Amino acid sequence: VNGSARADVAVGETLKFSAVIEMPPDTGTLVAVDWDFEGDGDFPVSSPLSNTASERTEVETSYTFRTPGTYFPAVRASSHRDGKTDTPYARITNLGRVRVVVQ
């Protein structure tokens, strides 16, 4: 978040979130990157994937918090052995989190 693992911001300030996702060789294809900013576990925001064949992918998005509080936004990267993007089954997921304090 804004280039760090923690951000202290004002209500209404837009934050830049980025993730570097690396896949071990021969383990499948990255099929989805989803974001959960509010910490409710539903991951409503998806990042478009332009290069899923690469072992290393970078994604970016932004978000604005409207309510003060401490948040733990998460990014979820999902891979699939056969590269199937149309199924929720047999996905391998990994999470990354940061801390955002909104005042």
Legacy VTK file of the C-alpha trace (Angstrom):
# vtk DataFile Version 3.0
C-alpha trace
ASCII
DATASET POLYDATA
POINTS 103 float
0.000 0.000 0.000
1.621 3.198 -1.218
4.907 1.239 -1.430
4.908 -0.022 2.170
3.339 -2.658 4.427
1.485 0.049 6.398
-0.221 3.332 5.554
-1.617 6.066 7.808
-4.083 8.198 5.850
-7.001 10.581 6.152
-10.583 9.627 5.351
-11.148 10.065 1.610
-7.487 9.738 0.613
-6.941 7.384 -2.322
-4.359 4.653 -1.756
-2.391 2.729 -4.364
-2.169 -1.024 -3.814
0.283 -3.215 -5.707
1.237 -6.868 -5.576
4.038 -8.893 -7.118
2.939 -12.486 -7.661
5.479 -15.185 -8.393
4.658 -18.714 -9.467
7.152 -21.564 -9.084
8.046 -23.181 -12.430
5.667 -25.872 -13.704
3.017 -25.294 -11.007
0.184 -23.981 -13.149
-1.081 -20.640 -14.318
-2.193 -17.566 -12.442
-5.952 -17.353 -13.046
-7.205 -14.620 -10.690
-6.144 -11.758 -8.458
-8.833 -10.420 -6.113
-8.827 -7.701 -3.445
-10.650 -7.413 -0.096
-10.176 -3.853 1.161
-12.746 -3.752 3.962
-11.728 -7.080 5.525
-15.092 -8.811 5.207
-13.757 -11.785 3.244
-15.700 -11.373 0.016
-12.905 -10.110 -2.334
-15.202 -7.988 -4.549
-12.508 -6.300 -6.667
-10.588 -8.222 -9.362
-7.450 -7.124 -11.158
-7.215 -7.796 -14.889
-4.424 -10.206 -15.795
-2.457 -9.367 -18.911
0.360 -11.936 -18.761
-0.667 -15.171 -17.053
2.014 -17.223 -18.810
4.785 -15.442 -16.935
6.118 -16.807 -13.642
6.098 -13.238 -12.247
3.199 -10.786 -12.523
2.621 -7.334 -11.052
-0.872 -5.894 -10.475
-2.060 -2.527 -9.217
-5.321 -0.983 -8.067
-6.485 1.867 -5.883
-9.047 2.290 -3.140
-10.477 5.056 -0.966
-11.637 4.421 2.598
-14.677 6.471 3.641
-14.769 5.580 7.355
-12.065 5.957 10.029
-10.620 2.762 11.446
-7.849 0.205 11.148
-8.149 -2.050 8.117
-6.205 -5.091 6.939
-6.730 -5.187 3.161
-5.825 -8.458 1.486
-4.919 -9.566 -1.995
-5.690 -13.147 -3.044
-3.766 -14.707 -5.913
-5.181 -17.934 -7.364
-3.513 -20.410 -9.669
-4.795 -23.510 -11.433
-2.682 -26.427 -12.639
-4.451 -26.486 -16.030
-4.994 -22.721 -16.272
-8.790 -22.981 -16.085
-10.182 -19.545 -15.304
-13.831 -20.610 -15.467
-13.879 -22.933 -12.447
-13.543 -22.249 -8.713
-12.364 -25.828 -8.141
-8.781 -27.031 -7.768
-7.451 -23.496 -7.316
-4.434 -22.866 -5.156
-4.652 -19.520 -3.375
-2.231 -17.350 -1.460
-2.903 -14.174 0.515
-0.964 -11.008 1.202
-2.038 -8.355 3.733
-1.160 -4.812 4.710
-2.321 -2.463 7.492
-4.163 0.780 6.791
-5.002 3.221 9.578
-7.625 5.753 8.478
-8.182 8.858 10.601
LINES 1 104
103 0 1 2 3 4 5 6 7 8 9 10 11 12 13 14 15 16 17 18 19 20 21 22 23 24 25 26 27 28 29 30 31 32 33 34 35 36 37 38 39 40 41 42 43 44 45 46 47 48 49 50 51 52 53 54 55 56 57 58 59 60 61 62 63 64 65 66 67 68 69 70 71 72 73 74 75 76 77 78 79 80 81 82 83 84 85 86 87 88 89 90 91 92 93 94 95 96 97 98 99 100 101 102
